[in-house]
Amino acid sequence: MKLLDDAVEAIIEDDETKKAYLQRATRVTRIFKAILPDPLANELAPDAILFSVLAEKIRSLTPAPDISEVMGKVEE
């Protein structure tokens, strides 16, 4: 867990790095899913899972946007 936390800290060092990582992690996930059920996917699974886990940890650090004001205007 410590290594994962250290990796997240390094990735979120600045917004540019964070954004680039999340984009890459999304690409890795899409490509991995696209090659399933190819047997070679098994070799790539640990890396794809790592990218995904780190991305989820990073996303969990960002609070959900407050859209209550916008929703109020929509309802009006």
PDB file of N, CA, C and O in Angstrom:
ATOM      1  N   MET A   1       0.827  -1.186   0.000  1.00  0.00           N
ATOM      2  CA  MET A   1       0.000   0.000   0.000  1.00  0.00           C
ATOM      3  C   MET A   1       0.873   1.252   0.000  1.00  0.00           C
ATOM      4  O   MET A   1       0.550   2.248  -0.647  1.00  0.00           O
ATOM      5  N   LYS A   2       1.967   1.187   0.724  1.00  0.00           N
ATOM      6  CA  LYS A   2       2.863   2.345   0.785  1.00  0.00           C
ATOM      7  C   LYS A   2       3.418   2.677  -0.595  1.00  0.00           C
ATOM      8  O   LYS A   2       3.503   3.847  -0.968  1.00  0.00           O
ATOM      9  N   LEU A   3       3.794   1.655  -1.347  1.00  0.00           N
ATOM     10  CA  LEU A   3       4.322   1.893  -2.689  1.00  0.00           C
ATOM     11  C   LEU A   3       3.262   2.520  -3.598  1.00  0.00           C
ATOM     12  O   LEU A   3       3.567   3.404  -4.399  1.00  0.00           O
ATOM     13  N   LEU A   4       2.017   2.057  -3.467  1.00  0.00           N
ATOM     14  CA  LEU A   4       0.938   2.648  -4.255  1.00  0.00           C
ATOM     15  C   LEU A   4       0.723   4.109  -3.873  1.00  0.00           C
ATOM     16  O   LEU A   4       0.564   4.973  -4.736  1.00  0.00           O
ATOM     17  N   ASP A   5       0.721   4.372  -2.568  1.00  0.00           N
ATOM     18  CA  ASP A   5       0.545   5.746  -2.101  1.00  0.00           C
ATOM     19  C   ASP A   5       1.690   6.644  -2.565  1.00  0.00           C
ATOM     20  O   ASP A   5       1.468   7.794  -2.944  1.00  0.00           O
ATOM     21  N   ASP A   6       2.903   6.120  -2.534  1.00  0.00           N
ATOM     22  CA  ASP A   6       4.055   6.889  -3.011  1.00  0.00           C
ATOM     23  C   ASP A   6       3.933   7.183  -4.506  1.00  0.00           C
ATOM     24  O   ASP A   6       4.256   8.280  -4.960  1.00  0.00           O
ATOM     25  N   ALA A   7       3.466   6.193  -5.260  1.00  0.00           N
ATOM     26  CA  ALA A   7       3.286   6.384  -6.704  1.00  0.00           C
ATOM     27  C   ALA A   7       2.227   7.446  -6.977  1.00  0.00           C
ATOM     28  O   ALA A   7       2.403   8.292  -7.853  1.00  0.00           O
ATOM     29  N   VAL A   8       1.138   7.401  -6.233  1.00  0.00           N
ATOM     30  CA  VAL A   8       0.075   8.406  -6.397  1.00  0.00           C
ATOM     31  C   VAL A   8       0.620   9.795  -6.088  1.00  0.00           C
ATOM     32  O   VAL A   8       0.360  10.740  -6.833  1.00  0.00           O
ATOM     33  N   GLU A   9       1.362   9.927  -5.016  1.00  0.00           N
ATOM     34  CA  GLU A   9       1.938  11.219  -4.650  1.00  0.00           C
ATOM     35  C   GLU A   9       2.848  11.754  -5.758  1.00  0.00           C
ATOM     36  O   GLU A   9       2.828  12.947  -6.059  1.00  0.00           O
ATOM     37  N   ALA A  10       3.629  10.885  -6.349  1.00  0.00           N
ATOM     38  CA  ALA A  10       4.525  11.306  -7.432  1.00  0.00           C
ATOM     39  C   ALA A  10       3.727  11.737  -8.658  1.00  0.00           C
ATOM     40  O   ALA A  10       4.100  12.690  -9.342  1.00  0.00           O
ATOM     41  N   ILE A  11       2.627  11.035  -8.934  1.00  0.00           N
ATOM     42  CA  ILE A  11       1.817  11.345 -10.105  1.00  0.00           C
ATOM     43  C   ILE A  11       1.061  12.653  -9.934  1.00  0.00           C
ATOM     44  O   ILE A  11       0.926  13.416 -10.891  1.00  0.00           O
ATOM     45  N   ILE A  12       0.565  12.925  -8.728  1.00  0.00           N
ATOM     46  CA  ILE A  12      -0.238  14.134  -8.526  1.00  0.00           C
ATOM     47  C   ILE A  12       0.611  15.335  -8.141  1.00  0.00           C
ATOM     48  O   ILE A  12       0.098  16.336  -7.640  1.00  0.00           O
ATOM     49  N   GLU A  13       1.900  15.228  -8.377  1.00  0.00           N
ATOM     50  CA  GLU A  13       2.819  16.319  -8.050  1.00  0.00           C
ATOM     51  C   GLU A  13       2.348  17.649  -8.634  1.00  0.00           C
ATOM     52  O   GLU A  13       2.425  18.685  -7.972  1.00  0.00           O
ATOM     53  N   ASP A  14       1.859  17.618  -9.875  1.00  0.00           N
ATOM     54  CA  ASP A  14       1.276  18.812 -10.477  1.00  0.00           C
ATOM     55  C   ASP A  14       0.107  18.385 -11.363  1.00  0.00           C
ATOM     56  O   ASP A  14      -0.009  17.215 -11.729  1.00  0.00           O
ATOM     57  N   ASP A  15      -0.755  19.339 -11.702  1.00  0.00           N
ATOM     58  CA  ASP A  15      -1.968  19.019 -12.458  1.00  0.00           C
ATOM     59  C   ASP A  15      -1.660  18.465 -13.847  1.00  0.00           C
ATOM     60  O   ASP A  15      -2.382  17.603 -14.348  1.00  0.00           O
ATOM     61  N   GLU A  16      -0.606  18.949 -14.459  1.00  0.00           N
ATOM     62  CA  GLU A  16      -0.255  18.489 -15.800  1.00  0.00           C
ATOM     63  C   GLU A  16       0.116  17.003 -15.791  1.00  0.00           C
ATOM     64  O   GLU A  16      -0.327  16.239 -16.648  1.00  0.00           O
ATOM     65  N   THR A  17       0.920  16.611 -14.829  1.00  0.00           N
ATOM     66  CA  THR A  17       1.323  15.216 -14.708  1.00  0.00           C
ATOM     67  C   THR A  17       0.122  14.341 -14.379  1.00  0.00           C
ATOM     68  O   THR A  17      -0.028  13.253 -14.937  1.00  0.00           O
ATOM     69  N   LYS A  18      -0.718  14.802 -13.491  1.00  0.00           N
ATOM     70  CA  LYS A  18      -1.912  14.067 -13.098  1.00  0.00           C
ATOM     71  C   LYS A  18      -2.824  13.853 -14.304  1.00  0.00           C
ATOM     72  O   LYS A  18      -3.279  12.736 -14.550  1.00  0.00           O
ATOM     73  N   LYS A  19      -3.086  14.903 -15.044  1.00  0.00           N
ATOM     74  CA  LYS A  19      -3.965  14.814 -16.206  1.00  0.00           C
ATOM     75  C   LYS A  19      -3.393  13.863 -17.251  1.00  0.00           C
ATOM     76  O   LYS A  19      -4.122  13.043 -17.810  1.00  0.00           O
ATOM     77  N   ALA A  20      -2.094  13.968 -17.518  1.00  0.00           N
ATOM     78  CA  ALA A  20      -1.443  13.097 -18.502  1.00  0.00           C
ATOM     79  C   ALA A  20      -1.537  11.641 -18.068  1.00  0.00           C
ATOM     80  O   ALA A  20      -1.817  10.770 -18.890  1.00  0.00           O
ATOM     81  N   TYR A  21      -1.308  11.366 -16.789  1.00  0.00           N
ATOM     82  CA  TYR A  21      -1.378   9.991 -16.302  1.00  0.00           C
ATOM     83  C   TYR A  21      -2.785   9.431 -16.462  1.00  0.00           C
ATOM     84  O   TYR A  21      -2.957   8.308 -16.935  1.00  0.00           O
ATOM     85  N   LEU A  22      -3.789  10.204 -16.072  1.00  0.00           N
ATOM     86  CA  LEU A  22      -5.161   9.719 -16.158  1.00  0.00           C
ATOM     87  C   LEU A  22      -5.556   9.436 -17.606  1.00  0.00           C
ATOM     88  O   LEU A  22      -6.274   8.474 -17.876  1.00  0.00           O
ATOM     89  N   GLN A  23      -5.093  10.263 -18.532  1.00  0.00           N
ATOM     90  CA  GLN A  23      -5.372  10.007 -19.949  1.00  0.00           C
ATOM     91  C   GLN A  23      -4.703   8.716 -20.403  1.00  0.00           C
ATOM     92  O   GLN A  23      -5.315   7.906 -21.100  1.00  0.00           O
ATOM     93  N   ARG A  24      -3.471   8.527 -20.015  1.00  0.00           N
ATOM     94  CA  ARG A  24      -2.743   7.311 -20.392  1.00  0.00           C
ATOM     95  C   ARG A  24      -3.371   6.070 -19.758  1.00  0.00           C
ATOM     96  O   ARG A  24      -3.482   5.028 -20.403  1.00  0.00           O
ATOM     97  N   ALA A  25      -3.773   6.184 -18.517  1.00  0.00           N
ATOM     98  CA  ALA A  25      -4.398   5.050 -17.837  1.00  0.00           C
ATOM     99  C   ALA A  25      -5.699   4.664 -18.530  1.00  0.00           C
ATOM    100  O   ALA A  25      -6.012   3.479 -18.649  1.00  0.00           O
ATOM    101  N   THR A  26      -6.448   5.644 -18.980  1.00  0.00           N
ATOM    102  CA  THR A  26      -7.681   5.368 -19.713  1.00  0.00           C
ATOM    103  C   THR A  26      -7.372   4.646 -21.017  1.00  0.00           C
ATOM    104  O   THR A  26      -8.063   3.694 -21.380  1.00  0.00           O
ATOM    105  N   ARG A  27      -6.332   5.095 -21.726  1.00  0.00           N
ATOM    106  CA  ARG A  27      -5.934   4.430 -22.973  1.00  0.00           C
ATOM    107  C   ARG A  27      -5.502   2.990 -22.731  1.00  0.00           C
ATOM    108  O   ARG A  27      -5.863   2.091 -23.490  1.00  0.00           O
ATOM    109  N   VAL A  28      -4.727   2.775 -21.673  1.00  0.00           N
ATOM    110  CA  VAL A  28      -4.266   1.420 -21.349  1.00  0.00           C
ATOM    111  C   VAL A  28      -5.462   0.510 -21.089  1.00  0.00           C
ATOM    112  O   VAL A  28      -5.502  -0.620 -21.574  1.00  0.00           O
ATOM    113  N   THR A  29      -6.427   0.996 -20.333  1.00  0.00           N
ATOM    114  CA  THR A  29      -7.617   0.202 -20.018  1.00  0.00           C
ATOM    115  C   THR A  29      -8.390  -0.138 -21.287  1.00  0.00           C
ATOM    116  O   THR A  29      -8.804  -1.282 -21.476  1.00  0.00           O
ATOM    117  N   ARG A  30      -8.586   0.849 -22.154  1.00  0.00           N
ATOM    118  CA  ARG A  30      -9.328   0.605 -23.397  1.00  0.00           C
ATOM    119  C   ARG A  30      -8.597  -0.395 -24.291  1.00  0.00           C
ATOM    120  O   ARG A  30      -9.216  -1.301 -24.848  1.00  0.00           O
ATOM    121  N   ILE A  31      -7.302  -0.233 -24.425  1.00  0.00           N
ATOM    122  CA  ILE A  31      -6.533  -1.140 -25.269  1.00  0.00           C
ATOM    123  C   ILE A  31      -6.548  -2.552 -24.685  1.00  0.00           C
ATOM    124  O   ILE A  31      -6.702  -3.533 -25.413  1.00  0.00           O
ATOM    125  N   PHE A  32      -6.387  -2.642 -23.374  1.00  0.00           N
ATOM    126  CA  PHE A  32      -6.408  -3.953 -22.734  1.00  0.00           C
ATOM    127  C   PHE A  32      -7.746  -4.653 -22.977  1.00  0.00           C
ATOM    128  O   PHE A  32      -7.775  -5.835 -23.321  1.00  0.00           O
ATOM    129  N   LYS A  33      -8.843  -3.933 -22.801  1.00  0.00           N
ATOM    130  CA  LYS A  33     -10.164  -4.529 -23.025  1.00  0.00           C
ATOM    131  C   LYS A  33     -10.348  -4.914 -24.490  1.00  0.00           C
ATOM    132  O   LYS A  33     -11.025  -5.895 -24.799  1.00  0.00           O
ATOM    133  N   ALA A  34      -9.744  -4.140 -25.386  1.00  0.00           N
ATOM    134  CA  ALA A  34      -9.892  -4.410 -26.817  1.00  0.00           C
ATOM    135  C   ALA A  34      -9.192  -5.701 -27.232  1.00  0.00           C
ATOM    136  O   ALA A  34      -9.623  -6.353 -28.183  1.00  0.00           O
ATOM    137  N   ILE A  35      -8.133  -6.077 -26.544  1.00  0.00           N
ATOM    138  CA  ILE A  35      -7.401  -7.275 -26.947  1.00  0.00           C
ATOM    139  C   ILE A  35      -7.928  -8.549 -26.284  1.00  0.00           C
ATOM    140  O   ILE A  35      -7.499  -9.653 -26.621  1.00  0.00           O
ATOM    141  N   LEU A  36      -8.853  -8.391 -25.349  1.00  0.00           N
ATOM    142  CA  LEU A  36      -9.453  -9.576 -24.727  1.00  0.00           C
ATOM    143  C   LEU A  36     -10.291 -10.313 -25.751  1.00  0.00           C
ATOM    144  O   LEU A  36     -10.880  -9.638 -26.596  1.00  0.00           O
ATOM    145  N   PRO A  37     -10.397 -11.567 -25.758  1.00  0.00           N
ATOM    146  CA  PRO A  37      -9.859 -12.585 -24.878  1.00  0.00           C
ATOM    147  C   PRO A  37      -8.547 -13.189 -25.376  1.00  0.00           C
ATOM    148  O   PRO A  37      -8.260 -14.348 -25.076  1.00  0.00           O
ATOM    149  N   ASP A  38      -7.769 -12.456 -26.106  1.00  0.00           N
ATOM    150  CA  ASP A  38      -6.489 -12.964 -26.602  1.00  0.00           C
ATOM    151  C   ASP A  38      -5.656 -13.491 -25.435  1.00  0.00           C
ATOM    152  O   ASP A  38      -5.549 -12.817 -24.410  1.00  0.00           O
ATOM    153  N   PRO A  39      -5.068 -14.672 -25.565  1.00  0.00           N
ATOM    154  CA  PRO A  39      -4.258 -15.254 -24.484  1.00  0.00           C
ATOM    155  C   PRO A  39      -3.082 -14.362 -24.061  1.00  0.00           C
ATOM    156  O   PRO A  39      -2.646 -14.415 -22.911  1.00  0.00           O
ATOM    157  N   LEU A  40      -2.576 -13.553 -24.980  1.00  0.00           N
ATOM    158  CA  LEU A  40      -1.467 -12.658 -24.618  1.00  0.00           C
ATOM    159  C   LEU A  40      -1.899 -11.585 -23.625  1.00  0.00           C
ATOM    160  O   LEU A  40      -1.061 -10.977 -22.959  1.00  0.00           O
ATOM    161  N   ALA A  41      -3.210 -11.352 -23.527  1.00  0.00           N
ATOM    162  CA  ALA A  41      -3.719 -10.358 -22.576  1.00  0.00           C
ATOM    163  C   ALA A  41      -3.349 -10.729 -21.144  1.00  0.00           C
ATOM    164  O   ALA A  41      -3.168  -9.851 -20.301  1.00  0.00           O
ATOM    165  N   ASN A  42      -3.238 -12.018 -20.867  1.00  0.00           N
ATOM    166  CA  ASN A  42      -2.881 -12.463 -19.512  1.00  0.00           C
ATOM    167  C   ASN A  42      -1.525 -11.920 -19.085  1.00  0.00           C
ATOM    168  O   ASN A  42      -1.315 -11.614 -17.911  1.00  0.00           O
ATOM    169  N   GLU A  43      -0.616 -11.803 -20.029  1.00  0.00           N
ATOM    170  CA  GLU A  43       0.710 -11.267 -19.711  1.00  0.00           C
ATOM    171  C   GLU A  43       0.650  -9.779 -19.367  1.00  0.00           C
ATOM    172  O   GLU A  43       1.462  -9.280 -18.587  1.00  0.00           O
ATOM    173  N   LEU A  44      -0.315  -9.082 -19.952  1.00  0.00           N
ATOM    174  CA  LEU A  44      -0.430  -7.638 -19.747  1.00  0.00           C
ATOM    175  C   LEU A  44      -1.348  -7.264 -18.591  1.00  0.00           C
ATOM    176  O   LEU A  44      -1.375  -6.108 -18.170  1.00  0.00           O
ATOM    177  N   ALA A  45      -2.091  -8.223 -18.081  1.00  0.00           N
ATOM    178  CA  ALA A  45      -3.080  -7.959 -17.036  1.00  0.00           C
ATOM    179  C   ALA A  45      -2.500  -7.254 -15.801  1.00  0.00           C
ATOM    180  O   ALA A  45      -3.097  -6.280 -15.343  1.00  0.00           O
ATOM    181  N   PRO A  46      -1.377  -7.695 -15.247  1.00  0.00           N
ATOM    182  CA  PRO A  46      -0.868  -7.019 -14.047  1.00  0.00           C
ATOM    183  C   PRO A  46      -0.571  -5.537 -14.273  1.00  0.00           C
ATOM    184  O   PRO A  46      -0.860  -4.706 -13.412  1.00  0.00           O
ATOM    185  N   ASP A  47       0.001  -5.207 -15.424  1.00  0.00           N
ATOM    186  CA  ASP A  47       0.289  -3.799 -15.710  1.00  0.00           C
ATOM    187  C   ASP A  47      -1.003  -3.005 -15.899  1.00  0.00           C
ATOM    188  O   ASP A  47      -1.126  -1.888 -15.396  1.00  0.00           O
ATOM    189  N   ALA A  48      -1.961  -3.579 -16.622  1.00  0.00           N
ATOM    190  CA  ALA A  48      -3.233  -2.889 -16.849  1.00  0.00           C
ATOM    191  C   ALA A  48      -3.958  -2.654 -15.527  1.00  0.00           C
ATOM    192  O   ALA A  48      -4.541  -1.591 -15.310  1.00  0.00           O
ATOM    193  N   ILE A  49      -3.918  -3.637 -14.659  1.00  0.00           N
ATOM    194  CA  ILE A  49      -4.567  -3.505 -13.352  1.00  0.00           C
ATOM    195  C   ILE A  49      -3.875  -2.435 -12.516  1.00  0.00           C
ATOM    196  O   ILE A  49      -4.543  -1.648 -11.845  1.00  0.00           O
ATOM    197  N   LEU A  50      -2.567  -2.399 -12.549  1.00  0.00           N
ATOM    198  CA  LEU A  50      -1.824  -1.379 -11.802  1.00  0.00           C
ATOM    199  C   LEU A  50      -2.197   0.022 -12.277  1.00  0.00           C
ATOM    200  O   LEU A  50      -2.459   0.908 -11.464  1.00  0.00           O
ATOM    201  N   PHE A  51      -2.220   0.222 -13.596  1.00  0.00           N
ATOM    202  CA  PHE A  51      -2.620   1.525 -14.134  1.00  0.00           C
ATOM    203  C   PHE A  51      -4.005   1.901 -13.634  1.00  0.00           C
ATOM    204  O   PHE A  51      -4.240   3.039 -13.229  1.00  0.00           O
ATOM    205  N   SER A  52      -4.913   0.946 -13.666  1.00  0.00           N
ATOM    206  CA  SER A  52      -6.292   1.185 -13.253  1.00  0.00           C
ATOM    207  C   SER A  52      -6.404   1.513 -11.765  1.00  0.00           C
ATOM    208  O   SER A  52      -7.120   2.439 -11.383  1.00  0.00           O
ATOM    209  N   VAL A  53      -5.705   0.765 -10.937  1.00  0.00           N
ATOM    210  CA  VAL A  53      -5.750   0.989  -9.486  1.00  0.00           C
ATOM    211  C   VAL A  53      -5.202   2.373  -9.141  1.00  0.00           C
ATOM    212  O   VAL A  53      -5.795   3.095  -8.340  1.00  0.00           O
ATOM    213  N   LEU A  54      -4.074   2.740  -9.744  1.00  0.00           N
ATOM    214  CA  LEU A  54      -3.501   4.061  -9.483  1.00  0.00           C
ATOM    215  C   LEU A  54      -4.454   5.166  -9.941  1.00  0.00           C
ATOM    216  O   LEU A  54      -4.632   6.165  -9.244  1.00  0.00           O
ATOM    217  N   ALA A  55      -5.060   4.987 -11.102  1.00  0.00           N
ATOM    218  CA  ALA A  55      -5.993   6.000 -11.610  1.00  0.00           C
ATOM    219  C   ALA A  55      -7.188   6.152 -10.671  1.00  0.00           C
ATOM    220  O   ALA A  55      -7.626   7.271 -10.401  1.00  0.00           O
ATOM    221  N   GLU A  56      -7.715   5.038 -10.175  1.00  0.00           N
ATOM    222  CA  GLU A  56      -8.851   5.115  -9.252  1.00  0.00           C
ATOM    223  C   GLU A  56      -8.466   5.796  -7.943  1.00  0.00           C
ATOM    224  O   GLU A  56      -9.249   6.572  -7.394  1.00  0.00           O
ATOM    225  N   LYS A  57      -7.270   5.513  -7.442  1.00  0.00           N
ATOM    226  CA  LYS A  57      -6.807   6.173  -6.221  1.00  0.00           C
ATOM    227  C   LYS A  57      -6.690   7.681  -6.443  1.00  0.00           C
ATOM    228  O   LYS A  57      -7.041   8.469  -5.565  1.00  0.00           O
ATOM    229  N   ILE A  58      -6.203   8.075  -7.600  1.00  0.00           N
ATOM    230  CA  ILE A  58      -6.060   9.501  -7.918  1.00  0.00           C
ATOM    231  C   ILE A  58      -7.438  10.142  -8.040  1.00  0.00           C
ATOM    232  O   ILE A  58      -7.672  11.222  -7.498  1.00  0.00           O
ATOM    233  N   ARG A  59      -8.338   9.489  -8.739  1.00  0.00           N
ATOM    234  CA  ARG A  59      -9.694  10.045  -8.905  1.00  0.00           C
ATOM    235  C   ARG A  59     -10.412  10.162  -7.565  1.00  0.00           C
ATOM    236  O   ARG A  59     -11.206  11.082  -7.369  1.00  0.00           O
ATOM    237  N   SER A  60     -10.146   9.251  -6.650  1.00  0.00           N
ATOM    238  CA  SER A  60     -10.815   9.298  -5.352  1.00  0.00           C
ATOM    239  C   SER A  60     -10.366  10.498  -4.514  1.00  0.00           C
ATOM    240  O   SER A  60     -11.050  10.886  -3.567  1.00  0.00           O
ATOM    241  N   LEU A  61      -9.230  11.079  -4.856  1.00  0.00           N
ATOM    242  CA  LEU A  61      -8.729  12.245  -4.127  1.00  0.00           C
ATOM    243  C   LEU A  61      -9.397  13.545  -4.560  1.00  0.00           C
ATOM    244  O   LEU A  61      -9.317  14.554  -3.859  1.00  0.00           O
ATOM    245  N   THR A  62     -10.059  13.518  -5.725  1.00  0.00           N
ATOM    246  CA  THR A  62     -10.697  14.706  -6.261  1.00  0.00           C
ATOM    247  C   THR A  62     -12.154  14.712  -5.826  1.00  0.00           C
ATOM    248  O   THR A  62     -12.892  13.776  -6.133  1.00  0.00           O
ATOM    249  N   PRO A  63     -12.584  15.759  -5.109  1.00  0.00           N
ATOM    250  CA  PRO A  63     -13.979  15.804  -4.667  1.00  0.00           C
ATOM    251  C   PRO A  63     -14.917  15.955  -5.860  1.00  0.00           C
ATOM    252  O   PRO A  63     -14.564  16.550  -6.878  1.00  0.00           O
ATOM    253  N   ALA A  64     -16.101  15.412  -5.713  1.00  0.00           N
ATOM    254  CA  ALA A  64     -17.108  15.537  -6.767  1.00  0.00           C
ATOM    255  C   ALA A  64     -17.491  17.008  -6.916  1.00  0.00           C
ATOM    256  O   ALA A  64     -17.596  17.718  -5.916  1.00  0.00           O
ATOM    257  N   PRO A  65     -17.699  17.474  -8.136  1.00  0.00           N
ATOM    258  CA  PRO A  65     -18.054  18.885  -8.323  1.00  0.00           C
ATOM    259  C   PRO A  65     -19.437  19.176  -7.756  1.00  0.00           C
ATOM    260  O   PRO A  65     -20.332  18.332  -7.794  1.00  0.00           O
ATOM    261  N   ASP A  66     -19.592  20.378  -7.235  1.00  0.00           N
ATOM    262  CA  ASP A  66     -20.872  20.807  -6.687  1.00  0.00           C
ATOM    263  C   ASP A  66     -21.684  21.433  -7.817  1.00  0.00           C
ATOM    264  O   ASP A  66     -21.378  22.529  -8.286  1.00  0.00           O
ATOM    265  N   ILE A  67     -22.717  20.725  -8.242  1.00  0.00           N
ATOM    266  CA  ILE A  67     -23.536  21.220  -9.345  1.00  0.00           C
ATOM    267  C   ILE A  67     -24.909  21.683  -8.868  1.00  0.00           C
ATOM    268  O   ILE A  67     -25.818  21.864  -9.679  1.00  0.00           O
ATOM    269  N   SER A  68     -25.064  21.873  -7.576  1.00  0.00           N
ATOM    270  CA  SER A  68     -26.364  22.241  -7.023  1.00  0.00           C
ATOM    271  C   SER A  68     -26.847  23.582  -7.574  1.00  0.00           C
ATOM    272  O   SER A  68     -28.042  23.752  -7.817  1.00  0.00           O
ATOM    273  N   GLU A  69     -25.926  24.542  -7.774  1.00  0.00           N
ATOM    274  CA  GLU A  69     -26.321  25.843  -8.319  1.00  0.00           C
ATOM    275  C   GLU A  69     -26.836  25.689  -9.746  1.00  0.00           C
ATOM    276  O   GLU A  69     -27.858  26.268 -10.112  1.00  0.00           O
ATOM    277  N   VAL A  70     -26.133  24.919 -10.532  1.00  0.00           N
ATOM    278  CA  VAL A  70     -26.548  24.684 -11.919  1.00  0.00           C
ATOM    279  C   VAL A  70     -27.889  23.966 -11.959  1.00  0.00           C
ATOM    280  O   VAL A  70     -28.766  24.322 -12.746  1.00  0.00           O
ATOM    281  N   MET A  71     -28.047  22.952 -11.105  1.00  0.00           N
ATOM    282  CA  MET A  71     -29.304  22.214 -11.073  1.00  0.00           C
ATOM    283  C   MET A  71     -30.462  23.116 -10.656  1.00  0.00           C
ATOM    284  O   MET A  71     -31.577  22.979 -11.159  1.00  0.00           O
ATOM    285  N   GLY A  72     -30.194  24.029  -9.745  1.00  0.00           N
ATOM    286  CA  GLY A  72     -31.208  24.983  -9.332  1.00  0.00           C
ATOM    287  C   GLY A  72     -31.657  25.863 -10.490  1.00  0.00           C
ATOM    288  O   GLY A  72     -32.846  26.135 -10.654  1.00  0.00           O
ATOM    289  N   LYS A  73     -30.695  26.302 -11.287  1.00  0.00           N
ATOM    290  CA  LYS A  73     -31.029  27.123 -12.460  1.00  0.00           C
ATOM    291  C   LYS A  73     -31.786  26.315 -13.502  1.00  0.00           C
ATOM    292  O   LYS A  73     -32.684  26.840 -14.160  1.00  0.00           O
ATOM    293  N   VAL A  74     -31.435  25.046 -13.658  1.00  0.00           N
ATOM    294  CA  VAL A  74     -32.144  24.190 -14.602  1.00  0.00           C
ATOM    295  C   VAL A  74     -33.587  24.016 -14.172  1.00  0.00           C
ATOM    296  O   VAL A  74     -34.497  24.053 -14.999  1.00  0.00           O
ATOM    297  N   GLU A  75     -33.797  23.824 -12.878  1.00  0.00           N
ATOM    298  CA  GLU A  75     -35.155  23.647 -12.375  1.00  0.00           C
ATOM    299  C   GLU A  75     -35.999  24.901 -12.524  1.00  0.00           C
ATOM    300  O   GLU A  75     -37.212  24.820 -12.718  1.00  0.00           O
ATOM    301  N   GLU A  76     -35.353  26.073 -12.433  1.00  0.00           N
ATOM    302  CA  GLU A  76     -36.099  27.334 -12.601  1.00  0.00           C
ATOM    303  C   GLU A  76     -36.588  27.426 -14.020  1.00  0.00           C
ATOM    304  O   GLU A  76     -37.240  28.404 -14.387  1.00  0.00           O
TER     305      GLU A  76
END
